[in-house]
């Protein structure tokens, strides 16, 4: 792996993992709302959010899913890998100030198709908040 190229498919193994952790800030939520246009008041309006079942503002679920993309693009499989699919289930709310850890685990390697299937999970204090499956297209080692 280099700064400009991640793992080659031959360098990955079933069970291999990589993670990234981030503490979510007020600025993160406001910037995400601005970039995506998702200004749902449950994310940006404290008074409204207090009237919901969450009893306060929550972080966008897709922000947490984006941390999975961070792992894929920067750690494993890393730069050069192409994201070709992702399923997600949002299991629990995330609040501003929570530290989210996103982890990818290689589940299957399909050499002839250059595909790697990973289990994906994001957790807060050991509790699963997002889970799913991602598929990547990854280069073979140069001859």
Secondary structure, 3 states (H helix, E strand, C coil): CCCCCCCCHHHCCCCCEEEEEEECCHHHHHHHHHHHCCCCHHHHCHHHHHCCCCCCCCCCHHHHHHHHHHHHHHCCCCCCCEEEEEEEEECCCCCCCCEEEEEEEEEEEEHHHCEEEEEEEEEECCEEEEEEEEEEECCCCCC
